[in-house]
Amino acid sequence: MKKFIWISILFLSVFTMQAQDKKAKELLDEVTARVKSYENITIDFKYSLQNSKENINQDSKGSVILKGNLYYLNFMGTTKIFDGKKTYTVVPEDEEVTISNVDEKDENAITPSKMLTFFNQGYKYYWDITQNIKGRKIQYIKLVPISSKDQRKEILLGIDVQTKHIYNLIEVGKKGTKTTLTVNSFKTNQPLSKNQFTFDESKYKNYYINRID
């Protein structure tokens, strides 16, 4: 009788986990579909880096404009533009521009254009906690990298249940580093300049142009 009970409990636990994983996959699919439905997305975000062992606690703010695989990123004093063929990294402090080719088909390449859909490959996902943050219901999905070489232990992806937008992303490294990206503003289908993702070299005449490719 006891053996039957334990088998029943084990079966129920496995069934519940499979059901939760299915729920996690369905929610992630909804997030992806919502992102792809927009013509463009503008995000203002806060980025935090913490490591208690190394006594590191840093906060930064940034913004990014996304349109398909094109992006215009401002972060930590650097501007990064991808026009569909090349990436232009502008560092005013050094008066330098680095121009390089990017293989957007590279699944391992982490780019701003993938920041809202990166979770579709390379992770196991699990239904996690739900929190009420400033009146918003945030459902967390735990992502665990499949590759053992990945230096991240896990990622918690917070999703606004009502809008299906990503609210925050918490990465926990295997060596104790914790990074948090929190979306402060999420705007869609904004009017953009036709040259929004075009690099104008004439604006940087006094800069050193470093052409990698």
TAZI-V46200 format. One record per backbone hydrogen bond with DSSP energy under -1.0 kcal/mol. NH is the residue of the N-H (numbers start at 1). CO is the residue of the C=O. E is the energy in kcal/mol with one decimal. If there is no record, write none. Layout:
nh,co,e
NH,CO,E
NH,CO,E
This chain:
nh,co,e
5,1,-2.1
6,2,-2.4
7,3,-2.2
8,4,-2.2
9,5,-2.5
10,6,-2.5
11,7,-2.5
12,8,-2.4
13,9,-2.3
14,10,-2.2
15,11,-2.4
16,12,-2.5
17,13,-2.3
18,14,-2.3
19,15,-2.2
20,16,-2.4
21,17,-2.7
22,18,-2.0
23,19,-2.1
24,20,-2.6
25,21,-2.5
26,22,-2.3
27,23,-2.2
28,24,-2.4
29,25,-2.2
30,26,-1.7
31,27,-2.1
32,28,-2.3
33,29,-2.4
34,30,-2.2
35,31,-2.4
36,32,-2.3
38,35,-1.3
41,66,-2.4
42,187,-3.1
43,64,-2.8
44,185,-1.9
45,62,-2.7
46,182,-2.5
47,60,-3.6
48,180,-2.7
49,58,-2.9
50,178,-2.7
51,56,-2.4
56,51,-2.5
58,49,-2.7
60,47,-2.7
62,45,-2.3
63,74,-2.2
64,43,-2.3
65,72,-1.9
66,41,-3.2
67,70,-2.2
70,67,-2.3
71,82,-1.3
72,65,-1.8
73,80,-3.2
74,63,-2.9
75,78,-2.7
78,75,-1.5
79,90,-2.4
80,73,-2.9
81,88,-2.5
82,71,-2.4
83,86,-1.8
87,100,-3.3
88,81,-3.0
89,98,-2.6
90,79,-3.5
91,96,-2.8
96,91,-1.6
97,208,-2.8
98,89,-2.4
99,210,-2.9
100,87,-2.2
102,85,-1.2
104,102,-1.1
106,103,-1.8
109,106,-1.2
114,111,-2.0
115,112,-1.4
117,114,-1.5
118,114,-1.4
120,117,-1.6
121,118,-1.1
124,144,-2.6
126,142,-2.2
128,140,-2.3
131,138,-2.8
133,136,-2.8
136,133,-1.6
138,131,-3.4
139,159,-2.8
140,129,-2.7
141,157,-2.1
142,126,-2.9
143,155,-3.5
144,124,-2.9
146,122,-2.4
150,147,-1.0
153,172,-2.6
154,172,-1.5
155,143,-2.5
156,170,-2.9
157,141,-2.7
158,168,-2.7
159,139,-2.6
160,165,-2.9
161,137,-2.6
164,160,-2.7
167,158,-3.0
168,158,-1.2
169,181,-2.2
170,156,-2.8
171,179,-3.1
172,154,-2.8
173,177,-3.7
174,151,-2.7
176,173,-1.4
178,50,-3.2
179,171,-2.2
180,48,-2.4
181,169,-2.7
182,46,-2.7
183,167,-2.9
184,44,-2.4
185,44,-1.8
187,42,-3.0
189,40,-2.6
196,193,-1.9
198,195,-1.9
203,200,-1.6
204,201,-2.0
207,204,-1.4
208,95,-2.7
210,97,-3.6
212,99,-2.5
